[in-house]
Amino acid sequence: MRRIMFPPHPFMPTRRKTAVRQMRERRTAQILMVFGIVLACVELYIVFGNIWHLS
């Protein structure tokens, strides 16, 4: 009866996995945002370079 009420393994490892997953997802989102910003800057550089070249 006691084993049913108190499982031998605590539920802490699942919380740690969730925290690690959230940290990984946050890091991936930050990397994607930085990549998007860099890509937008490169596009603006190309567009303004073409405008400057045509003038």
OpenMM code with the backbone's topology and positions (N, CA, C; nanometers):
from openmm import Vec3, app, unit

residues = "MET ARG ARG ILE MET PHE PRO PRO HIS PRO PHE MET PRO THR ARG ARG LYS THR ALA VAL ARG GLN MET ARG GLU ARG ARG THR ALA GLN ILE LEU MET VAL PHE GLY ILE VAL LEU ALA CYS VAL GLU LEU TYR ILE VAL PHE GLY ASN ILE TRP HIS LEU SER".split()
positions = [
    Vec3(0.0820, -0.1196, 0.0000),
    Vec3(0.0000, 0.0000, 0.0000),
    Vec3(0.0864, 0.1261, 0.0000),
    Vec3(0.1934, 0.1188, 0.0698),
    Vec3(0.2784, 0.2368, 0.0785),
    Vec3(0.3458, 0.2675, -0.0567),
    Vec3(0.3822, 0.1646, -0.1330),
    Vec3(0.4446, 0.1863, -0.2636),
    Vec3(0.3483, 0.2531, -0.3617),
    Vec3(0.2226, 0.2254, -0.3479),
    Vec3(0.1242, 0.2862, -0.4381),
    Vec3(0.1126, 0.4356, -0.4089),
    Vec3(0.1129, 0.4727, -0.2825),
    Vec3(0.0967, 0.6128, -0.2464),
    Vec3(0.2239, 0.6931, -0.2728),
    Vec3(0.3383, 0.6333, -0.2460),
    Vec3(0.4657, 0.7028, -0.2634),
    Vec3(0.5510, 0.6252, -0.3628),
    Vec3(0.5539, 0.6657, -0.4874),
    Vec3(0.6354, 0.5933, -0.5858),
    Vec3(0.7837, 0.6049, -0.5501),
    Vec3(0.8633, 0.5057, -0.5883),
    Vec3(1.0050, 0.5069, -0.5518),
    Vec3(1.0834, 0.6189, -0.6192),
    Vec3(1.0398, 0.6646, -0.7368),
    Vec3(1.1121, 0.7705, -0.8084),
    Vec3(1.0351, 0.9016, -0.7960),
    Vec3(1.0999, 1.0058, -0.7516),
    Vec3(1.0292, 1.1356, -0.7429),
    Vec3(1.0035, 1.1922, -0.8822),
    Vec3(0.9181, 1.2907, -0.8886),
    Vec3(0.8815, 1.3505, -1.0165),
    Vec3(0.9754, 1.4633, -1.0575),
    Vec3(1.0822, 1.4833, -0.9867),
    Vec3(1.1748, 1.5925, -1.0166),
    Vec3(1.2445, 1.5782, -1.1522),
    Vec3(1.2889, 1.4596, -1.1941),
    Vec3(1.3581, 1.4519, -1.3244),
    Vec3(1.2710, 1.5001, -1.4405),
    Vec3(1.1398, 1.4784, -1.4347),
    Vec3(1.0559, 1.5262, -1.5443),
    Vec3(1.0543, 1.6782, -1.5469),
    Vec3(1.0557, 1.7400, -1.4311),
    Vec3(1.0600, 1.8862, -1.4286),
    Vec3(1.1926, 1.9367, -1.4832),
    Vec3(1.3003, 1.8685, -1.4523),
    Vec3(1.4302, 1.9109, -1.5046),
    Vec3(1.4336, 1.8969, -1.6563),
    Vec3(1.3748, 1.7897, -1.7077),
    Vec3(1.3708, 1.7725, -1.8528),
    Vec3(1.2902, 1.8845, -1.9162),
    Vec3(1.1815, 1.9218, -1.8509),
    Vec3(1.0992, 2.0297, -1.9038),
    Vec3(1.1770, 2.1607, -1.9022),
    Vec3(1.2504, 2.1862, -1.7939),
    Vec3(1.3288, 2.3094, -1.7858),
    Vec3(1.4386, 2.3112, -1.8915),
    Vec3(1.5032, 2.1971, -1.9117),
    Vec3(1.6079, 2.1890, -2.0141),
    Vec3(1.5478, 2.2103, -2.1523),
    Vec3(1.4316, 2.1519, -2.1752),
    Vec3(1.3664, 2.1682, -2.3054),
    Vec3(1.3279, 2.3148, -2.3280),
    Vec3(1.2745, 2.3802, -2.2239),
    Vec3(1.2382, 2.5211, -2.2384),
    Vec3(1.3612, 2.6061, -2.2641),
    Vec3(1.4721, 2.5758, -2.1972),
    Vec3(1.5948, 2.6522, -2.2185),
    Vec3(1.6444, 2.6320, -2.3612),
    Vec3(1.6388, 2.5087, -2.4101),
    Vec3(1.6829, 2.4810, -2.5464),
    Vec3(1.5935, 2.5517, -2.6476),
    Vec3(1.4614, 2.5503, -2.6243),
    Vec3(1.3702, 2.6178, -2.7157),
    Vec3(1.3932, 2.7689, -2.7135),
    Vec3(1.4193, 2.8236, -2.5954),
    Vec3(1.4455, 2.9677, -2.5853),
    Vec3(1.5730, 3.0030, -2.6591),
    Vec3(1.6767, 2.9202, -2.6450),
    Vec3(1.8030, 2.9455, -2.7131),
    Vec3(1.7849, 2.9359, -2.8642),
    Vec3(1.7081, 2.8365, -2.9092),
    Vec3(1.6825, 2.8221, -3.0523),
    Vec3(1.6052, 2.9425, -3.1054),
    Vec3(1.5070, 2.9897, -3.0290),
    Vec3(1.4300, 3.1069, -3.0721),
    Vec3(1.5194, 3.2304, -3.0806),
    Vec3(1.6094, 3.2458, -2.9853),
    Vec3(1.7000, 3.3606, -2.9892),
    Vec3(1.7929, 3.3533, -3.1091),
    Vec3(1.8439, 3.2347, -3.1387),
    Vec3(1.9322, 3.2184, -3.2545),
    Vec3(1.8569, 3.2497, -3.3829),
    Vec3(1.7314, 3.2027, -3.3934),
    Vec3(1.6529, 3.2311, -3.5132),
    Vec3(1.6219, 3.3797, -3.5270),
    Vec3(1.5955, 3.4475, -3.4151),
    Vec3(1.5709, 3.5919, -3.4223),
    Vec3(1.6955, 3.6669, -3.4672),
    Vec3(1.8110, 3.6300, -3.4131),
    Vec3(1.9359, 3.6958, -3.4535),
    Vec3(1.9636, 3.6696, -3.6008),
    Vec3(1.9409, 3.5467, -3.6457),
    Vec3(1.9611, 3.5134, -3.7865),
    Vec3(1.8684, 3.5960, -3.8755),
    Vec3(1.7419, 3.6132, -3.8333),
    Vec3(1.6475, 3.6931, -3.9097),
    Vec3(1.6896, 3.8389, -3.9187),
    Vec3(1.7396, 3.8931, -3.8078),
    Vec3(1.7844, 4.0326, -3.8072),
    Vec3(1.9055, 4.0502, -3.8984),
    Vec3(1.9998, 3.9572, -3.8912),
    Vec3(2.1185, 3.9651, -3.9778),
    Vec3(2.0778, 3.9538, -4.1239),
    Vec3(1.9857, 3.8645, -4.1532),
    Vec3(1.9395, 3.8472, -4.2908),
    Vec3(1.8706, 3.9743, -4.3409),
    Vec3(1.7897, 4.0381, -4.2563),
    Vec3(1.7241, 4.1632, -4.2952),
    Vec3(1.8272, 4.2724, -4.3213),
    Vec3(1.9312, 4.2784, -4.2387),
    Vec3(2.0363, 4.3789, -4.2603),
    Vec3(2.1095, 4.3558, -4.3919),
    Vec3(2.1362, 4.2307, -4.4232),
    Vec3(2.2036, 4.1989, -4.5496),
    Vec3(2.1147, 4.2387, -4.6674),
    Vec3(1.9850, 4.2108, -4.6568),
    Vec3(1.8935, 4.2490, -4.7637),
    Vec3(1.8891, 4.4010, -4.7816),
    Vec3(1.8833, 4.4749, -4.6709),
    Vec3(1.8845, 4.6210, -4.6805),
    Vec3(2.0140, 4.6713, -4.7414),
    Vec3(2.1252, 4.6093, -4.7058),
    Vec3(2.2545, 4.6474, -4.7625),
    Vec3(2.2542, 4.6278, -4.9139),
    Vec3(2.1994, 4.5154, -4.9580),
    Vec3(2.1950, 4.4873, -5.1018),
    Vec3(2.1036, 4.5869, -5.1732),
    Vec3(1.9860, 4.6135, -5.1142),
    Vec3(1.8903, 4.7045, -5.1777),
    Vec3(1.9488, 4.8457, -5.1861),
    Vec3(2.0028, 4.8952, -5.0745),
    Vec3(2.0592, 5.0301, -5.0771),
    Vec3(2.1847, 5.0364, -5.1648),
    Vec3(2.2597, 4.9283, -5.1712),
    Vec3(2.3748, 4.9250, -5.2616),
    Vec3(2.3316, 4.9345, -5.4062),
    Vec3(2.2241, 4.8672, -5.4417),
    Vec3(2.1746, 4.8746, -5.5790),
    Vec3(2.1180, 5.0132, -5.6090),
    Vec3(2.0484, 5.0730, -5.5131),
    Vec3(1.9964, 5.2084, -5.5332),
    Vec3(2.1113, 5.3069, -5.5502),
    Vec3(2.2127, 5.2943, -5.4674),
    Vec3(2.3292, 5.3842, -5.4742),
    Vec3(2.4033, 5.3668, -5.6073),
    Vec3(2.4113, 5.2426, -5.6526),
    Vec3(2.4814, 5.2133, -5.7782),
    Vec3(2.4036, 5.2711, -5.8990),
    Vec3(2.2739, 5.2666, -5.8932),
    Vec3(2.1922, 5.3168, -6.0038),
    Vec3(2.1896, 5.4690, -6.0100),
    Vec3(2.2113, 5.5350, -5.8982),
    Vec3(2.2026, 5.6835, -5.8951),
    Vec3(2.3179, 5.7495, -5.9642),
] * unit.nanometer
topology = app.Topology()
chain = topology.addChain("A")
for resn in residues:
    res = topology.addResidue(resn, chain)
    for name in ("N", "CA", "C"):
        topology.addAtom(name, app.Element.getBySymbol(name[0]), res)
